[in-house]
Amino acid sequence: MNLQEKTIGILDALDRRYGQAICSLTYRHPYELLIATRLSAQCTDARVNQVTPILFSKYPTLESLANADPLDVMEIVKPCGVYKVKGQNIVDMSRMLIDQYGGVVPDTIEELTKLPGVGRKTANLICGDVYGKPAIVADTHCIRITGRLGLQPRLKDPVKVEMILKEVIPPERSNNFCHQLVHFGREVCTARSPKCDRCELAMYCDEFHKGRGD
């Protein structure tokens, strides 16, 4: 089985299990997804989904967030951790979106990563989910699982993993693949004690076969 055959087998197996997967962060507007993703750093999506309704209820528009007192925003997002930096980032990025982008969230990695607190992971998520562009979101699930499977050589650097996977994953399937990996990483291929005995991807997994001595 060559790498292309292996990759297609993995993608097809994930499609059978999850079908069309969606982002687990809830949002109504592109800027809300941008903010929610910033809050998700070192925090669970479930916790973020508890905090964002409070934040967006008090500040229902991008303009209101741009004019918010950073200390008040910090207090609201405190449950998400690293709240001082995240709160300031939210206000600063809101101001920058209005001042430099006319209130429209950019649609390229280059422009998105100019926003305060926005890295490539967030930028790829916006490009994929909001604008439907091929994107690889190299989050912790993606890095762990693709390393175990052998789709990338167990690298930990998100940018390097992203670039390798862009050469491996068909562009039209990349967005769905990354969302599927989040669900798969929570349910089956967990960081500790992965459930290899009931894993649909075991036949493709380098880690599984290494453990069996094959």
Residue frames as qw, qx, qy, qz and C-alpha x, y, z in Angstrom:
[[0.000, 0.888, 0.461, 0.000, 0.00, 0.00, 0.00],
 [0.432, 0.296, -0.022, 0.852, 1.55, 3.28, -1.07],
 [0.089, -0.231, -0.403, 0.881, 1.02, 6.62, 0.69],
 [0.349, -0.009, -0.271, -0.897, -1.73, 7.75, -1.68],
 [0.576, -0.233, -0.729, -0.288, -3.70, 4.52, -1.23],
 [0.397, -0.275, -0.688, 0.541, -3.23, 4.71, 2.52],
 [0.047, 0.123, 0.175, -0.976, -4.39, 8.32, 2.64],
 [0.487, -0.108, -0.436, -0.749, -7.53, 7.63, 0.61],
 [0.558, -0.255, -0.789, 0.022, -8.30, 4.63, 2.82],
 [0.243, -0.251, -0.549, 0.759, -8.03, 6.81, 5.93],
 [0.220, 0.071, -0.059, -0.971, -10.18, 9.57, 4.44],
 [0.542, -0.165, -0.623, -0.539, -12.85, 7.11, 3.33],
 [0.484, -0.286, -0.779, 0.278, -12.94, 5.44, 6.75],
 [0.082, -0.233, -0.384, 0.890, -13.37, 8.81, 8.47],
 [0.364, -0.023, -0.318, -0.875, -16.14, 9.70, 6.02],
 [0.549, -0.253, -0.761, -0.236, -17.98, 6.50, 6.87],
 [0.404, -0.338, -0.674, 0.519, -17.75, 7.24, 10.58],
 [0.116, -0.489, -0.312, 0.806, -18.41, 10.98, 10.62],
 [0.362, 0.742, 0.516, 0.227, -19.64, 12.08, 7.22],
 [0.230, 0.684, 0.030, 0.692, -19.58, 15.85, 6.88],
 [0.540, -0.472, -0.461, 0.523, -18.12, 17.12, 10.14],
 [0.049, 0.873, 0.131, 0.467, -18.45, 20.70, 11.37],
 [0.233, 0.405, -0.486, 0.739, -16.55, 22.91, 13.75],
 [0.461, -0.482, -0.719, 0.195, -17.56, 22.34, 17.37],
 [0.145, -0.254, -0.254, 0.922, -17.29, 26.06, 18.15],
 [0.175, 0.735, 0.655, 0.021, -20.64, 27.87, 17.89],
 [0.157, -0.344, 0.094, 0.921, -20.90, 31.20, 16.08],
 [0.436, 0.727, 0.488, -0.207, -23.19, 33.33, 13.93],
 [0.355, 0.925, -0.112, -0.069, -20.77, 35.70, 12.23],
 [0.795, 0.395, -0.283, 0.362, -17.23, 35.20, 10.89],
 [0.079, 0.651, -0.446, 0.609, -15.73, 37.53, 13.50],
 [0.746, -0.456, 0.258, -0.411, -17.38, 35.45, 16.24],
 [0.987, 0.072, -0.069, 0.125, -15.62, 32.32, 14.96],
 [0.480, 0.605, -0.343, 0.535, -12.37, 34.28, 14.88],
 [0.296, -0.620, 0.408, -0.602, -12.82, 35.27, 18.52],
 [0.918, -0.256, 0.133, -0.272, -14.03, 31.83, 19.62],
 [0.901, 0.271, -0.215, 0.261, -11.00, 30.19, 18.04],
 [0.211, 0.628, -0.437, 0.609, -8.69, 32.63, 19.81],
 [0.580, -0.508, 0.346, -0.534, -10.36, 31.74, 23.10],
 [0.985, -0.030, -0.081, -0.147, -9.98, 28.01, 22.40],
 [0.510, 0.533, -0.569, 0.362, -6.19, 28.13, 22.78],
 [0.201, 0.160, -0.795, 0.549, -5.35, 26.08, 25.90],
 [0.455, 0.084, 0.463, -0.756, -9.08, 25.71, 26.53],
 [0.310, 0.245, 0.912, 0.111, -11.79, 23.24, 25.58],
 [0.120, -0.254, -0.517, -0.809, -14.34, 24.08, 22.91],
 [0.382, -0.595, -0.705, -0.056, -17.08, 23.21, 25.40],
 [0.354, -0.564, -0.325, 0.672, -15.86, 25.90, 27.79],
 [0.109, -0.090, 0.291, 0.946, -15.54, 28.43, 24.97],
 [0.225, -0.398, -0.682, -0.570, -19.13, 27.70, 23.94],
 [0.383, -0.662, -0.595, 0.249, -20.23, 28.57, 27.47],
 [0.326, -0.495, -0.092, 0.800, -18.36, 31.87, 27.49],
 [0.156, 0.082, 0.460, 0.870, -19.01, 33.28, 24.01],
 [0.144, -0.672, -0.646, -0.332, -22.81, 33.64, 24.42],
 [0.384, -0.762, -0.309, 0.420, -22.14, 35.85, 27.46],
 [0.361, -0.332, 0.241, 0.837, -19.53, 37.89, 25.60],
 [0.073, 0.207, 0.598, 0.771, -21.62, 38.34, 22.44],
 [0.196, -0.740, -0.641, -0.053, -24.75, 39.13, 24.43],
 [0.319, -0.762, -0.160, 0.541, -23.05, 42.04, 26.15],
 [0.035, -0.583, 0.404, 0.704, -21.18, 43.08, 22.98],
 [0.716, 0.393, 0.560, -0.141, -23.49, 42.09, 20.10],
 [0.612, 0.789, 0.019, 0.044, -21.58, 43.83, 17.29],
 [0.769, 0.177, -0.081, 0.610, -18.00, 44.12, 16.13],
 [0.090, 0.698, -0.048, 0.709, -18.20, 47.85, 16.80],
 [0.627, -0.710, 0.029, -0.319, -19.23, 47.31, 20.41],
 [0.922, -0.221, -0.012, 0.318, -16.30, 44.93, 20.92],
 [0.560, 0.450, -0.036, 0.695, -13.91, 47.46, 19.37],
 [0.120, -0.676, 0.108, -0.719, -15.11, 50.06, 21.87],
 [0.805, -0.496, -0.319, -0.060, -15.21, 47.70, 24.85],
 [0.301, -0.800, 0.475, -0.208, -13.16, 48.15, 27.98],
 [0.586, 0.351, -0.729, 0.033, -10.47, 45.44, 27.73],
 [0.097, -0.237, 0.792, -0.555, -10.70, 44.84, 31.48],
 [0.699, 0.092, 0.313, -0.637, -14.39, 44.00, 31.16],
 [0.805, 0.360, -0.391, -0.263, -13.73, 41.63, 28.26],
 [0.287, 0.402, -0.819, 0.293, -10.94, 40.01, 30.28],
 [0.402, -0.133, 0.659, -0.622, -13.33, 39.36, 33.15],
 [0.822, 0.225, 0.052, -0.520, -15.88, 37.70, 30.85],
 [0.804, 0.402, -0.432, -0.065, -13.33, 35.43, 29.14],
 [0.255, -0.642, 0.657, -0.303, -11.49, 34.59, 32.37],
 [0.860, -0.113, 0.448, -0.217, -12.81, 30.98, 32.43],
 [0.851, 0.520, -0.059, 0.028, -10.96, 30.33, 29.15],
 [0.789, -0.350, 0.125, 0.489, -7.55, 30.93, 30.71],
 [0.460, -0.016, 0.232, 0.857, -4.77, 33.33, 29.71],
 [0.116, 0.798, 0.592, -0.019, -7.60, 35.84, 29.93],
 [0.146, -0.791, 0.033, 0.594, -5.57, 39.06, 30.05],
 [0.187, -0.286, 0.644, 0.684, -3.89, 38.38, 26.73],
 [0.155, 0.395, 0.850, 0.311, -7.03, 36.95, 25.12],
 [0.025, 0.819, 0.493, -0.292, -9.22, 39.81, 26.31],
 [0.090, -0.707, 0.216, 0.667, -6.83, 42.44, 24.99],
 [0.218, -0.073, 0.786, 0.573, -6.46, 40.54, 21.70],
 [0.186, 0.597, 0.778, 0.062, -10.24, 40.48, 21.21],
 [0.038, 0.887, 0.216, -0.406, -10.54, 44.25, 21.58],
 [0.172, -0.600, 0.463, 0.629, -7.46, 44.95, 19.48],
 [0.252, 0.087, 0.839, 0.474, -8.46, 42.61, 16.64],
 [0.186, 0.740, 0.641, -0.085, -11.97, 44.08, 16.61],
 [0.017, -0.855, 0.032, 0.517, -10.53, 47.56, 16.25],
 [0.211, -0.400, 0.666, 0.592, -8.15, 46.44, 13.52],
 [0.311, 0.374, 0.842, 0.234, -10.94, 44.69, 11.60],
 [0.160, 0.874, 0.421, -0.183, -12.92, 47.92, 11.56],
 [0.108, -0.843, 0.202, 0.486, -10.03, 50.31, 10.94],
 [0.120, -0.500, 0.702, 0.492, -8.13, 48.32, 8.31],
 [0.085, 0.076, 0.939, 0.324, -10.62, 45.84, 6.83],
 [0.387, -0.146, -0.264, -0.871, -13.92, 47.70, 6.91],
 [0.649, -0.164, 0.453, -0.589, -15.36, 45.27, 9.44],
 [0.911, 0.258, -0.208, -0.246, -14.85, 42.27, 7.11],
 [0.741, -0.444, 0.487, 0.125, -12.80, 39.29, 8.26],
 [0.216, 0.638, -0.613, -0.413, -9.96, 38.75, 5.75],
 [0.951, 0.166, 0.102, -0.241, -9.93, 35.63, 3.57],
 [0.711, 0.505, -0.438, 0.219, -6.19, 34.93, 3.32],
 [0.818, -0.336, -0.280, 0.373, -3.66, 33.45, 5.74],
 [0.474, 0.234, -0.095, 0.843, -1.36, 36.41, 5.17],
 [0.188, -0.537, -0.051, -0.821, -3.93, 39.03, 6.17],
 [0.748, -0.538, -0.312, -0.232, -5.53, 37.02, 8.97],
 [0.801, -0.234, -0.288, 0.470, -2.21, 36.46, 10.73],
 [0.227, 0.421, -0.116, 0.870, -1.69, 40.22, 10.89],
 [0.523, -0.650, -0.192, -0.516, -4.54, 40.37, 13.42],
 [0.171, -0.557, 0.644, -0.496, -3.54, 40.38, 17.11],
 [0.571, -0.206, 0.705, -0.367, -3.42, 36.86, 18.53],
 [0.872, 0.371, 0.108, -0.300, -4.22, 35.11, 15.25],
 [0.327, -0.467, 0.764, 0.302, -1.86, 32.33, 14.18],
 [0.269, 0.219, -0.758, -0.553, -1.94, 29.93, 11.26],
 [0.008, 0.246, 0.961, -0.123, -4.27, 27.45, 13.00],
 [0.216, 0.603, 0.474, -0.604, -6.95, 30.11, 13.47],
 [0.238, 0.532, -0.340, -0.738, -6.33, 31.57, 10.03],
 [0.129, 0.080, -0.917, -0.368, -6.72, 28.18, 8.35],
 [0.104, 0.421, 0.854, -0.287, -9.96, 27.52, 10.21],
 [0.261, 0.645, 0.187, -0.694, -11.40, 30.84, 9.02],
 [0.213, 0.420, -0.607, -0.640, -10.27, 30.26, 5.43],
 [0.092, -0.048, -0.977, -0.184, -11.80, 26.79, 5.43],
 [0.029, 0.484, 0.823, -0.296, -15.02, 27.25, 7.38],
 [0.164, 0.696, 0.236, -0.658, -15.95, 30.79, 6.41],
 [0.299, 0.663, -0.340, -0.596, -14.58, 31.04, 2.88],
 [0.930, 0.235, 0.232, -0.162, -14.56, 27.40, 1.78],
 [0.401, 0.743, -0.535, -0.021, -10.90, 27.41, 0.82],
 [0.897, -0.001, -0.409, 0.169, -8.75, 24.28, 1.20],
 [0.145, -0.761, 0.425, -0.468, -7.05, 24.47, 4.58],
 [0.734, -0.077, -0.632, 0.237, -5.21, 22.31, 7.09],
 [0.427, -0.770, 0.162, -0.445, -5.87, 23.14, 10.73],
 [0.650, 0.214, -0.653, 0.324, -2.85, 21.62, 12.46],
 [0.522, -0.645, 0.216, -0.515, -4.23, 21.46, 15.99],
 [0.335, -0.474, 0.781, -0.229, -3.23, 19.01, 18.70],
 [0.825, 0.154, 0.489, -0.238, -5.56, 16.27, 17.40],
 [0.715, 0.682, -0.125, -0.086, -4.32, 16.64, 13.84],
 [0.153, 0.735, -0.647, 0.130, -0.65, 16.57, 14.85],
 [0.511, -0.322, 0.751, -0.266, -1.05, 13.58, 17.18],
 [0.825, 0.255, 0.448, -0.230, -3.19, 11.41, 14.91],
 [0.683, 0.703, -0.186, -0.068, -1.41, 12.06, 11.62],
 [0.004, 0.681, -0.720, 0.135, 1.88, 11.28, 13.37],
 [0.617, -0.154, 0.732, -0.243, 0.55, 7.99, 14.70],
 [0.817, 0.467, 0.271, -0.203, -0.90, 7.07, 11.32],
 [0.635, -0.168, 0.472, 0.588, 2.35, 7.88, 9.53],
 [0.410, 0.820, 0.347, 0.199, 0.97, 10.65, 7.33],
 [0.156, 0.882, -0.292, 0.337, 3.75, 12.84, 8.70],
 [0.685, 0.193, -0.597, 0.370, 6.97, 11.82, 10.53],
 [0.587, -0.593, -0.485, 0.262, 5.67, 12.53, 14.05],
 [0.276, 0.314, -0.099, 0.903, 6.63, 16.20, 13.88],
 [0.213, -0.615, -0.615, 0.445, 5.25, 18.53, 16.54],
 [0.076, -0.303, 0.090, 0.946, 5.70, 21.83, 14.71],
 [0.474, 0.580, 0.550, -0.368, 2.24, 22.89, 13.45],
 [0.354, 0.754, -0.238, -0.499, 3.55, 24.76, 10.41],
 [0.018, 0.406, -0.871, -0.277, 5.71, 21.85, 9.27],
 [0.346, 0.231, 0.898, -0.147, 2.84, 19.42, 9.77],
 [0.451, 0.689, 0.266, -0.501, 0.50, 21.72, 7.84],
 [0.281, 0.674, -0.495, -0.470, 2.89, 21.92, 4.89],
 [0.106, -0.192, 0.966, 0.137, 3.42, 18.14, 4.77],
 [0.379, 0.390, 0.795, -0.269, -0.31, 17.39, 4.94],
 [0.411, 0.689, -0.005, -0.597, -1.05, 19.88, 2.17],
 [0.240, 0.483, -0.745, -0.393, 1.00, 17.63, -0.09],
 [0.045, -0.016, 0.997, -0.067, -0.80, 14.49, 1.10],
 [0.275, 0.490, 0.719, -0.409, -4.47, 15.36, 1.65],
 [0.226, 0.484, 0.589, 0.606, -6.56, 16.18, -1.45],
 [0.018, 0.091, -0.141, 0.986, -7.48, 19.89, -1.15],
 [0.500, -0.301, -0.361, -0.727, -11.20, 19.28, -1.58],
 [0.761, -0.373, -0.528, -0.050, -11.19, 16.95, 1.43],
 [0.429, 0.231, -0.498, 0.718, -8.84, 18.85, 3.74],
 [0.311, -0.390, 0.205, -0.842, -11.39, 20.92, 5.69],
 [0.854, -0.263, -0.177, -0.412, -13.63, 17.98, 6.49],
 [0.788, 0.122, -0.520, 0.307, -10.61, 15.82, 7.35],
 [0.202, 0.313, -0.495, 0.785, -9.42, 18.25, 10.03],
 [0.561, -0.318, 0.157, -0.748, -12.86, 18.48, 11.65],
 [0.915, -0.080, -0.348, -0.189, -13.18, 14.70, 11.57],
 [0.597, 0.229, -0.591, 0.492, -9.83, 14.35, 13.34],
 [0.212, -0.385, 0.400, -0.804, -11.12, 16.47, 16.24],
 [0.827, -0.199, 0.021, -0.525, -14.04, 14.09, 16.79],
 [0.897, 0.147, -0.410, 0.078, -11.85, 11.03, 16.22],
 [0.367, 0.396, -0.564, 0.626, -9.22, 12.33, 18.63],
 [0.421, -0.353, 0.371, -0.749, -11.80, 12.83, 21.38],
 [0.880, -0.073, 0.054, -0.466, -13.59, 9.52, 20.88],
 [0.989, 0.118, -0.057, 0.064, -11.00, 6.98, 19.70],
 [0.729, 0.313, -0.205, 0.573, -7.42, 8.15, 19.12],
 [0.394, -0.913, -0.072, -0.078, -7.10, 9.91, 22.44],
 [0.159, 0.806, -0.507, 0.261, -3.81, 11.32, 23.72],
 [0.221, -0.372, 0.846, -0.311, -3.70, 8.71, 26.48],
 [0.430, 0.097, 0.880, -0.178, -4.90, 5.13, 26.11],
 [0.440, 0.278, -0.395, -0.757, -6.14, 5.26, 22.50],
 [0.764, 0.090, 0.516, -0.378, -8.87, 2.72, 21.78],
 [0.144, 0.456, -0.742, -0.470, -6.97, 0.78, 19.13],
 [0.260, 0.097, 0.959, -0.048, -9.14, -2.31, 19.61],
 [0.357, 0.664, 0.644, -0.130, -12.11, -0.54, 18.04],
 [0.004, -0.681, 0.210, 0.702, -10.35, 1.80, 15.64],
 [0.753, 0.587, 0.281, -0.096, -11.43, 1.80, 12.00],
 [0.368, 0.869, -0.330, -0.001, -8.01, 3.19, 11.05],
 [0.703, -0.522, 0.478, 0.071, -5.92, 0.47, 12.73],
 [0.864, 0.250, 0.351, 0.260, -5.06, -1.22, 9.45],
 [0.465, 0.787, 0.021, 0.404, -3.51, 2.02, 8.21],
 [0.357, -0.910, 0.143, -0.156, -1.80, 3.01, 11.46],
 [0.530, 0.524, -0.569, 0.347, 1.99, 2.84, 11.83],
 [0.262, -0.481, 0.586, -0.597, 1.70, 3.06, 15.62],
 [0.878, -0.093, 0.201, -0.424, -0.74, 0.14, 15.77],
 [0.917, 0.314, -0.240, 0.047, 1.43, -2.13, 13.65],
 [0.271, 0.595, -0.591, 0.472, 4.56, -1.12, 15.54],
 [0.521, -0.403, 0.501, -0.562, 2.87, -2.11, 18.80],
 [0.956, 0.064, 0.130, -0.253, 1.99, -5.52, 17.32],
 [0.509, -0.481, 0.634, 0.327, 5.53, -6.04, 16.15],
 [0.745, 0.519, 0.415, 0.065, 4.42, -6.27, 12.52]]
